[in-house]
Amino acid sequence: MANSAQARKRARQANVRRDHNMSQRSELRTAIKTVRKAILAGDKATAQAVFAKAQATIDSIADKNIIHKNKAARHKSRLSAAIKAIGAAA
């Protein structure tokens, strides 16, 4: 338990930041899931449209250092490859 006023304030700030980061991370996961769902549906045009929105979300969260830039790049790369594979399979 925090004893000084400074430590109590730091604990409060940490909780606020944690809650905000958790909500951002949840938004990231939701964006990725919507793209995956569109890919599984097999509709390439819809998947590309959803991917464009998800890409902006992924980049935004990486810019805020909630996830590492390489992790963001990896997610975008794999989703993009999956979307390209829809056309190849069809």
C-alpha positions as CSV (number, residue, x, y, z in Angstrom):
1,M,0.0,0.0,0.0
2,A,1.3,3.5,-0.9
3,N,2.3,5.5,2.1
4,S,3.2,8.9,0.7
5,A,1.0,11.3,-1.2
6,Q,3.2,10.9,-4.2
7,A,3.0,7.1,-4.2
8,R,-0.8,7.3,-3.8
9,K,-1.0,9.6,-6.8
10,R,1.3,7.4,-8.9
11,A,-0.9,4.4,-8.0
12,R,-4.0,6.3,-9.2
13,Q,-2.3,7.3,-12.4
14,A,-1.1,3.8,-13.1
15,N,-4.7,2.5,-12.7
16,V,-6.0,5.1,-15.1
17,R,-3.3,4.3,-17.7
18,R,-3.8,0.6,-17.3
19,D,-7.6,1.0,-17.9
20,H,-7.0,3.1,-21.0
21,N,-4.4,0.7,-22.4
22,M,-6.7,-2.2,-21.8
23,S,-9.5,-0.5,-23.7
24,Q,-7.1,0.3,-26.6
25,R,-5.8,-3.3,-26.7
26,S,-9.4,-4.5,-26.8
27,E,-10.1,-2.2,-29.7
28,L,-7.1,-3.7,-31.5
29,R,-8.3,-7.3,-30.9
30,T,-11.8,-6.4,-32.1
31,A,-10.4,-4.8,-35.3
32,I,-8.3,-7.9,-36.1
33,K,-11.3,-10.2,-35.4
34,T,-13.6,-8.3,-37.8
35,V,-11.0,-8.7,-40.6
36,R,-10.6,-12.4,-39.9
37,K,-14.3,-12.8,-39.9
38,A,-14.5,-11.1,-43.3
39,I,-11.7,-13.3,-44.6
40,L,-13.5,-16.4,-43.5
41,A,-16.7,-15.2,-45.2
42,G,-14.6,-15.2,-48.5
43,D,-15.7,-11.8,-49.6
44,K,-12.5,-10.1,-50.8
45,A,-13.9,-6.6,-51.3
46,T,-15.4,-6.5,-47.8
47,A,-12.3,-7.9,-46.3
48,Q,-10.2,-5.2,-48.0
49,A,-12.5,-2.4,-46.8
50,V,-12.5,-3.7,-43.2
51,F,-8.7,-4.2,-43.4
52,A,-8.2,-0.6,-44.3
53,K,-10.0,0.5,-41.1
54,A,-8.2,-2.1,-39.0
55,Q,-4.9,-1.0,-40.4
56,A,-5.5,2.6,-39.1
57,T,-6.4,1.2,-35.7
58,I,-3.3,-1.0,-35.5
59,D,-1.0,1.8,-36.5
60,S,-2.6,4.2,-34.0
61,I,-2.2,1.8,-31.2
62,A,1.5,1.1,-32.2
63,D,2.2,4.8,-32.3
64,K,1.0,5.0,-28.7
65,N,3.5,2.3,-27.7
66,I,0.7,0.0,-26.5
67,I,2.0,-2.7,-28.8
68,H,5.4,-2.8,-30.5
69,K,5.7,-1.5,-34.0
70,N,7.0,-4.9,-35.2
71,K,3.9,-6.6,-33.7
72,A,1.7,-4.2,-35.6
73,A,3.6,-4.8,-38.8
74,R,3.3,-8.6,-38.3
75,H,-0.5,-8.4,-37.8
76,K,-0.9,-6.2,-40.9
77,S,1.3,-8.4,-43.0
78,R,-0.5,-11.6,-42.0
79,L,-3.9,-10.1,-42.6
80,S,-2.9,-8.7,-45.9
81,A,-1.5,-12.1,-47.0
82,A,-4.7,-13.8,-45.9
83,I,-6.8,-11.3,-48.0
84,K,-4.6,-11.9,-51.1
85,A,-5.0,-15.6,-50.6
86,I,-8.8,-15.3,-51.0
87,G,-8.3,-14.2,-54.7
88,A,-5.8,-16.9,-55.4
89,A,-8.1,-19.7,-54.0
90,A,-11.1,-18.5,-55.9
